[in-house]
Amino acid sequence: MKEIETHQYTGRVDDPDMKERIHQHMSGWTETVRGDAPVFIGFRSDEGVRRNKGRPGAHLGPVKVREKLASLPWTAPIYDYGSIVGDTDLEGSQAALGRAVYRVLHNKQFPLIIGGGHETLYGHYLGVRAAYPDKRIAVLNFDAHFDLRDERPSSGTMFHQILSADQAIDYYVVGIQPPGNTKSLFDAADRFGVKYAEMETVRKTTIFEEMLAELAEYDAVFATLCMDSVQQGVAPGTSAPSADGYTAAEIHDMVGKMAELTNLVSFDISEVSPPLDVDDRTSSLAASLFHSFMTKKESFQ
């Protein structure tokens, strides 16, 4: 069993008689929790980044993002499961994350997962598939990269692993950057029937809204946001930052629209690497995106 680490939330208090911030409503999650509510789960691992020859540091993301979340305004129930503490046994760590995601979904709450390297997504998937074993599922990825490598499991292989083994899942990805993907990766995307949009297409067309309309027809959808899909000036603290990624306004708008999907069951944000960050820009943006998502998801209010 992997270690589960708890996080102690602290933050600003304006009036001792008023509870208006996340840290003042945060409770530890147990199976006695009832009702549709957000539940944060951390994945403190970047073994997949190391295997993918990237820049490590994302294992600290769940700590720093929670710190940035703590003082944001909130007045409804909210919970924290704790963090799975990963190690060199990436596959075991991902399985542990999958069990955590499954437990929260099985209890009818909504997992919000804080990575960790983008290998977080494979553990996320394991939990969703366990909770919906016979359902037609889609995954929506905000990413500069396909992550379709066919090699030892890492932060660049998750979707190849999933699509190779699961015939009842479809993969949508928005924000693909051609300089970050080889021809063989584009060929793999075509072979697997991936529905993708390059950054230029996202900006110039209504492809994202069209994808959301398609996603609404699935039994269940889960989503993942790799922070390397965001502009480097806004999110410098990632393993592989993008010079021309999403602006902060663009990604907030897209996450807000995604929150309106009634069949969306879980969401992760990965690749926040505090040692590589500048002035906490990346962790602050990740916290802001989670907060924006929560405020726009009607069932949380």
DAHU-V710247 format. One record per residue. N is the residue number from 1. RES is the residue in three letters. SS is DSSP state (helix for helix, strand for strand, loop for the rest). Layout:
n: <N;N>
res: <RES;RES>
ss: <SS;SS>
This chain:
n: <1;2;3;4;5;6;7;8;9;10;11;12;13;14;15;16;17;18;19;20;21;22;23;24;25;26;27;28;29;30;31;32;33;34;35;36;37;38;39;40;41;42;43;44;45;46;47;48;49;50;51;52;53;54;55;56;57;58;59;60;61;62;63;64;65;66;67;68;69;70;71;72;73;74;75;76;77;78;79;80;81;82;83;84;85;86;87;88;89;90;91;92;93;94;95;96;97;98;99;100;101;102;103;104;105;106;107;108;109;110;111;112;113;114;115;116;117;118;119;120;121;122;123;124;125;126;127;128;129;130;131;132;133;134;135;136;137;138;139;140;141;142;143;144;145;146;147;148;149;150;151;152;153;154;155;156;157;158;159;160;161;162;163;164;165;166;167;168;169;170;171;172;173;174;175;176;177;178;179;180;181;182;183;184;185;186;187;188;189;190;191;192;193;194;195;196;197;198;199;200;201;202;203;204;205;206;207;208;209;210;211;212;213;214;215;216;217;218;219;220;221;222;223;224;225;226;227;228;229;230;231;232;233;234;235;236;237;238;239;240;241;242;243;244;245;246;247;248;249;250;251;252;253;254;255;256;257;258;259;260;261;262;263;264;265;266;267;268;269;270;271;272;273;274;275;276;277;278;279;280;281;282;283;284;285;286;287;288;289;290;291;292;293;294;295;296;297;298;299;300;301>
res: <MET;LYS;GLU;ILE;GLU;THR;HIS;GLN;TYR;THR;GLY;ARG;VAL;ASP;ASP;PRO;ASP;MET;LYS;GLU;ARG;ILE;HIS;GLN;HIS;MET;SER;GLY;TRP;THR;GLU;THR;VAL;ARG;GLY;ASP;ALA;PRO;VAL;PHE;ILE;GLY;PHE;ARG;SER;ASP;GLU;GLY;VAL;ARG;ARG;ASN;LYS;GLY;ARG;PRO;GLY;ALA;HIS;LEU;GLY;PRO;VAL;LYS;VAL;ARG;GLU;LYS;LEU;ALA;SER;LEU;PRO;TRP;THR;ALA;PRO;ILE;TYR;ASP;TYR;GLY;SER;ILE;VAL;GLY;ASP;THR;ASP;LEU;GLU;GLY;SER;GLN;ALA;ALA;LEU;GLY;ARG;ALA;VAL;TYR;ARG;VAL;LEU;HIS;ASN;LYS;GLN;PHE;PRO;LEU;ILE;ILE;GLY;GLY;GLY;HIS;GLU;THR;LEU;TYR;GLY;HIS;TYR;LEU;GLY;VAL;ARG;ALA;ALA;TYR;PRO;ASP;LYS;ARG;ILE;ALA;VAL;LEU;ASN;PHE;ASP;ALA;HIS;PHE;ASP;LEU;ARG;ASP;GLU;ARG;PRO;SER;SER;GLY;THR;MET;PHE;HIS;GLN;ILE;LEU;SER;ALA;ASP;GLN;ALA;ILE;ASP;TYR;TYR;VAL;VAL;GLY;ILE;GLN;PRO;PRO;GLY;ASN;THR;LYS;SER;LEU;PHE;ASP;ALA;ALA;ASP;ARG;PHE;GLY;VAL;LYS;TYR;ALA;GLU;MET;GLU;THR;VAL;ARG;LYS;THR;THR;ILE;PHE;GLU;GLU;MET;LEU;ALA;GLU;LEU;ALA;GLU;TYR;ASP;ALA;VAL;PHE;ALA;THR;LEU;CYS;MET;ASP;SER;VAL;GLN;GLN;GLY;VAL;ALA;PRO;GLY;THR;SER;ALA;PRO;SER;ALA;ASP;GLY;TYR;THR;ALA;ALA;GLU;ILE;HIS;ASP;MET;VAL;GLY;LYS;MET;ALA;GLU;LEU;THR;ASN;LEU;VAL;SER;PHE;ASP;ILE;SER;GLU;VAL;SER;PRO;PRO;LEU;ASP;VAL;ASP;ASP;ARG;THR;SER;SER;LEU;ALA;ALA;SER;LEU;PHE;HIS;SER;PHE;MET;THR;LYS;LYS;GLU;SER;PHE;GLN>
ss: <loop;loop;loop;strand;strand;loop;loop;loop;loop;loop;loop;loop;loop;loop;loop;loop;loop;loop;loop;loop;strand;helix;helix;helix;helix;strand;strand;strand;loop;loop;loop;loop;loop;loop;loop;loop;loop;strand;strand;strand;strand;strand;strand;strand;loop;loop;helix;helix;helix;helix;helix;loop;loop;loop;loop;loop;loop;helix;helix;helix;helix;helix;helix;helix;helix;helix;helix;helix;helix;loop;loop;loop;strand;loop;loop;loop;loop;strand;strand;strand;strand;strand;strand;strand;strand;loop;loop;loop;loop;helix;helix;helix;helix;helix;helix;helix;helix;helix;helix;helix;helix;helix;helix;helix;helix;helix;loop;loop;loop;strand;strand;strand;strand;strand;strand;loop;loop;loop;loop;helix;helix;helix;helix;helix;helix;helix;helix;helix;helix;helix;helix;loop;loop;loop;loop;loop;strand;strand;strand;strand;strand;strand;loop;loop;loop;loop;loop;loop;loop;loop;loop;loop;loop;loop;loop;loop;loop;helix;helix;helix;helix;helix;helix;helix;helix;loop;loop;loop;strand;strand;strand;strand;strand;strand;strand;strand;loop;helix;helix;helix;loop;loop;helix;helix;helix;helix;helix;helix;helix;helix;helix;helix;loop;loop;strand;strand;strand;strand;helix;helix;helix;helix;helix;helix;loop;loop;helix;helix;helix;helix;helix;helix;helix;helix;helix;loop;loop;loop;loop;strand;strand;strand;strand;strand;strand;strand;helix;helix;helix;strand;strand;loop;loop;loop;loop;loop;loop;loop;loop;loop;loop;strand;loop;loop;loop;strand;loop;helix;helix;helix;helix;helix;helix;helix;helix;helix;helix;helix;loop;loop;loop;loop;loop;strand;strand;strand;strand;strand;strand;strand;loop;loop;loop;helix;helix;helix;loop;loop;loop;loop;helix;helix;helix;helix;helix;helix;helix;helix;helix;helix;helix;helix;helix;helix;helix;helix;loop;helix;helix;helix;loop>
